[in-house]
Amino acid sequence: MAENMSGAANVSQEREITPFERLMIVRNKNRPTIRDYIPLIFTDFFELHGDRFYGDDGAILGGIGRLEGTPVTVIAEVKGRDIYENKASNFAMPHPEGYRKALRLAHQAEKFHRPVICFIDTPGAFCGVEAEKRGQGEAIARSLAEFMTLKTPVISLVLGEGGSGGALALGVCDELAMLENASYSVISPRGFASILWKDPSKEEEACGIMRITSHDALSLGICEEIIPEPAGGAHNDPETTAENIAEFLVKTLNKKMAKDIDVLLNERYNKFRKIGEFME
């Protein structure tokens, strides 16, 4: 299989990696997280906290930095590498205040004409009782609605797992890219197997039929580009992966920032309207 940065990634394995094997790669505990990528991609990064309604959420990191000199707002879901980091980030499962923080920073970026870069890496939004009491569904729905009309360029990138509404909340954008081994799905394969077959142990079988890979997303028109990873996964060479991400971001932001905002909004609307199109 051979695809390039203009629409996909170079893949040089002797055999095709299965969807389940890709899922295991992105779940590798040594896989780089957003905290690894930020110093490799951005300069002068300053983290901002809180949603101004309830509190701060460690599952979503937000702040301002520079991408090759251009001021940008960064919004990212945070995975941890050990039990302490995972507890601090709630295992990358955002609460409503995380999505409200993201939306606050997105509107701040709109006000100051900064492009927004979102990094997706979550198994899904937190589904606990307290999150539901604080309006989890409403927070995700508002994020979807308001990102659609945000008057500044928005680029999203799936670093690892892109699961359910937790990922979709940061996935409304002008252009979506995925790392080569990343996944993007309406539900986790284990959840899919639990519902369809009442057997979560069939997760591998579910991966094979759900079409969750970056190549599936590209063929279905869900993402626009696949960013290559080193053989075996990003954890084998984080610096090269970061260079590939930065190359994509610079190229794409230059293209989007050159467009009139009304043209950009119309293209963003049409990007999502065409997903799922079919002919009888």
Protein Blocks (a to p, Z undefined) as FASTA:
>chain_A
ZZdfklpccdfbfbdcdfklmmmmmmpmkbccfklmmmmmpghiacdedjhlnmccfkbc
cddddeehiacddddddddfbfklmmmnonopacfklmmmmmmmmmmmmmnopacddddd
dfbdcfbfklmmnommmmmmmmmmmmmmoccddddddfkbcehjklmmmmgcfbdcddfk
bccdfbdfklmmmmmnopaklmmmmmmmnopafklmmmnomambdcdddehijklommlm
mmmmmmmmmmmmmmmmmpcfklmmmmmmmmmmmgopacZZ
